[in-house]
Amino acid sequence: MKMLFKSIALATSALLMSVSAHALDAAAAKALATKSACLACHAVDKKLVGPSYKDVVAKHKGQADALEKVAARIKSGGSGIYGPVPMPAQPNLKDDELKLLAAWVLAGAPDK
């Protein structure tokens, strides 16, 4: 049991460090979100076509693999998690761009 708690603590720490490293450049992330048309369907705190970033954060709260899940969803697109409207895939984004966007979303899509 003690080992399980240590594993969870390590995974959480790794996620926070990863999110923090990518979240430091919020301006670059917002520019990438704008360029990729994310902001046409998503807003920070209200539902547009897709869920608000606040809702995405709430859905993934406490998940050690949240960064990877959100990055994968951005890349593959899809529907059904937040409703029937499909999110277009972003297959041309590089892995570091996907992680930057995912970290930015999970940080609440800050401006700075």
C-alpha positions as CSV (number, residue, x, y, z in Angstrom):
1,M,0.0,0.0,0.0
2,K,2.8,2.4,0.9
3,M,4.4,1.6,-2.5
4,L,1.2,2.5,-4.3
5,F,1.0,5.9,-2.6
6,K,4.7,6.5,-3.6
7,S,3.9,5.6,-7.2
8,I,0.9,7.9,-7.3
9,A,2.9,10.7,-5.7
10,L,5.7,10.3,-8.3
11,A,3.3,10.2,-11.2
12,T,1.5,13.3,-9.9
13,S,4.8,15.2,-9.4
14,A,5.9,14.2,-13.0
15,L,2.6,15.5,-14.4
16,L,2.8,18.8,-12.5
17,M,6.4,19.3,-13.6
18,S,5.4,18.5,-17.2
19,V,2.4,20.8,-17.1
20,S,4.4,23.6,-15.5
21,A,7.2,23.3,-18.1
22,H,4.7,23.7,-20.9
23,A,2.4,26.2,-19.2
24,L,5.2,28.7,-18.8
25,D,4.7,29.9,-22.3
26,A,1.0,30.7,-22.2
27,A,1.4,33.3,-25.0
28,A,2.9,30.7,-27.4
29,A,0.1,28.2,-26.4
30,K,-2.6,30.8,-27.0
31,A,-1.1,31.7,-30.4
32,L,-1.0,28.0,-31.3
33,A,-4.6,27.6,-30.2
34,T,-5.6,30.6,-32.3
35,K,-3.7,29.3,-35.3
36,S,-5.2,25.8,-34.9
37,A,-8.8,27.3,-34.7
38,C,-9.3,25.9,-31.1
39,L,-10.7,29.2,-29.9
40,A,-13.4,29.1,-32.6
41,C,-15.1,26.3,-30.6
42,H,-13.7,26.6,-27.1
43,A,-13.6,29.4,-24.5
44,V,-12.1,29.5,-21.0
45,D,-15.3,29.5,-18.9
46,K,-18.3,29.0,-21.2
47,K,-19.4,26.4,-23.6
48,L,-19.4,27.4,-27.2
49,V,-19.5,24.6,-29.8
50,G,-17.3,22.5,-27.6
51,P,-16.8,22.4,-23.8
52,S,-15.2,25.3,-21.9
53,Y,-11.6,24.7,-20.9
54,K,-12.8,24.9,-17.3
55,D,-15.0,21.8,-18.0
56,V,-12.1,20.0,-19.5
57,V,-10.0,20.7,-16.4
58,A,-12.8,19.5,-14.2
59,K,-13.2,16.3,-16.2
60,H,-9.5,15.4,-15.9
61,K,-8.9,16.6,-12.3
62,G,-6.8,14.1,-10.4
63,Q,-5.9,12.0,-13.4
64,A,-2.2,11.3,-13.6
65,D,-2.4,10.8,-17.3
66,A,-4.5,13.9,-18.1
67,L,-1.8,15.6,-20.2
68,E,-1.4,12.6,-22.4
69,K,-5.2,12.1,-22.7
70,V,-5.9,15.7,-23.7
71,A,-3.0,15.8,-26.1
72,A,-4.2,12.5,-27.7
73,R,-7.7,13.9,-28.0
74,I,-6.4,17.1,-29.7
75,K,-4.5,15.0,-32.2
76,S,-7.2,12.5,-33.0
77,G,-10.4,14.7,-32.5
78,G,-13.6,12.8,-31.9
79,S,-17.0,13.2,-30.2
80,G,-19.0,11.7,-27.4
81,I,-17.2,12.8,-24.4
82,Y,-18.9,16.2,-24.1
83,G,-21.7,15.7,-26.6
84,P,-22.4,14.8,-30.2
85,V,-20.5,17.6,-32.0
86,P,-17.2,16.2,-33.3
87,M,-13.9,18.0,-32.6
88,P,-11.8,18.0,-35.7
89,A,-8.5,16.2,-35.5
90,Q,-5.2,18.1,-35.4
91,P,-2.9,15.4,-36.9
92,N,-0.3,17.9,-38.2
93,L,0.6,19.2,-34.8
94,K,3.9,18.0,-33.5
95,D,4.1,16.1,-30.2
96,D,5.6,19.1,-28.3
97,E,2.8,21.4,-29.7
98,L,0.1,18.9,-28.6
99,K,1.6,18.8,-25.1
100,L,1.9,22.6,-25.0
101,L,-1.8,22.9,-25.9
102,A,-2.8,20.2,-23.5
103,A,-0.8,21.7,-20.7
104,W,-2.3,25.2,-21.4
105,V,-5.8,23.8,-21.4
106,L,-5.3,21.9,-18.2
107,A,-3.8,25.0,-16.6
108,G,-7.1,26.8,-17.4
109,A,-5.9,28.5,-20.7
110,P,-4.2,31.4,-19.0
111,D,-3.3,34.5,-21.0
112,K,0.1,34.9,-19.3
